[in-house]
Structure formats: C-alpha cells, structure tokens
Amino acid sequence: MTLKSVKEYVAAIRGRYHKADKKEKGKILDEFVKVTGYHRKAATRLMLKIPILSSGHRGRPSQFKALVTPLSNIWEASDRLCSKRLQPFLPEIIQVLRRNGELHIDAATEAQLIKLSASTIDRLLKPKRTVGGRKPLSATRPGQFLKSTIPIRTFTDWEENKPGFLEIDLVAHCGESLLGFYLNTLCGVDVASGWLECAPVWGKDQIRVRQAIHRIKQRLPFTLLGLDSDNGSEFINQYLNNYCQQKKITFTRSRPYKKNDNCYVE
C-alpha cells in the first residue's frame, strides 16, 4: 500500500476504533496490521493520533511584512542595487528620499529598515525581482578552450608591490540590450599604482581585443609584466595567449563567477 492509501484507510476506520470496546479495538488493529504490514504499536499510534487542523502557515508571523513596500521604493530609487551594496547606504538613501518627499515613513520603520541584513533584504525583495524585473545583462561568454593552460590567479602569483601587473576587463556600451553590434571599452588597472588605461574596441573580436591590449602596453609608463582577466572568450583564446608568451607577460584568469577576484578593474 502507498502512504496515501494508508492515510485514507486510517481516516476511514479511526472513528470506529475510538467508539469500539477493547475487544473490538483488538480486532480492528489485527485487520489493520494484516492489510498494511505495519507493526501493532505503530498501528495503535496512528489510531490514537488526533489530526491537527492547519491554517496553511506555520511558524511565527513575519515581523518584516510592513517593510516590503518602503524597501521596494528605496530599491527602485537606487536603480535596483544588489543587497550587499544597498544595505550600508540605507540610512543615507532614506534621508535623501525623505528630504525630497519621495519616502514617507515613521521613525520606527526607519529603524527597522536600517537594521536589515543583506540576506533579509534579498528575501524581502525576491518577489519584486521576479515580477516585472529586468534580466541582468552579461556580455561575458565563457571561453572553453585553453582554460587548462591559463592558470587561475592566486595572491602569490604576482609581485603586486611593483607596477606592471594589470587587471583587464571590457565595458559594453550596449544600453539596455546586448543585441546588435556595439562599442566596448577595454579597461586596464595597475594593481600597485592604480594607473588606469582605456582603449576602445569595436565589438569583441579576439584579434581587436589583443590589439587594444598592445596599444595599452605601448602607452604604459612602465613595463607590462602581467595580465589578469575574467573567463570570457575575448580573453581566453589562442591569440592573446600567444601574444603574452611572445612578450613574456604573465597571463592569469580569475575564478568563474567571482567578481571580487578582479576588484580593481570592477
């Protein structure tokens, strides 16, 4: 018998079991054990169990229900910042919105909002993200080839106390859509000095990206010693790998989905 069948069987005979005398109860249990294969003690517990009427929601009531609307307004006003970036600036954003008449909350609500953690903000905004939300844009397409030959950068790989080691990434000037052809900007940031170099790239062609890196190399006031990129195919390819080998440039890549690995250029 399936569990559902056993539950239906118990529901059908439980009332008769409670009204029966001792001898009749024994016969009911014997029959139940024979049909279901349950142990007699388990059968007795099922017969004596009183069903609990549930209201459909268990646990303590939510103490943040009243915060969803003001938090959503703040989130929209911040251009939908992620929770970890939004949480530290809640006190300042609340003051600015209140000063401009965009937010009307009392002191108690403000105190609760300020105390929210990043994970709680994510939980409260989850319904808002899925209804009428914008799909995050990502112009990075993982490069599948050469991943085994280009090492993941660790903190011991580079001599970050001297200039020459750059983190690089592309910024897509595509507006609200990735469709069509658009201009990109290659950004290179020197980890030690903070020196910034940018070069335009028409599209994301691998050869054009390599040429833009070469232009940045020529403009640097110091020798280019190392490059660290994300895992996009515009960087993880044979053209750039060969270029770095020829120019004796250390070429490493960040861990997938770890933007803090490229924190300087991000």
Beta strands, then each sheet from edge to edge (+ up, - down):
strand 1: 165-173
strand 2: 183-190
strand 3: 196-202
strand 4: 226-229
strand 5: 250-253
sheet 1: 3+ 2- 1+ 4+ 5+
end
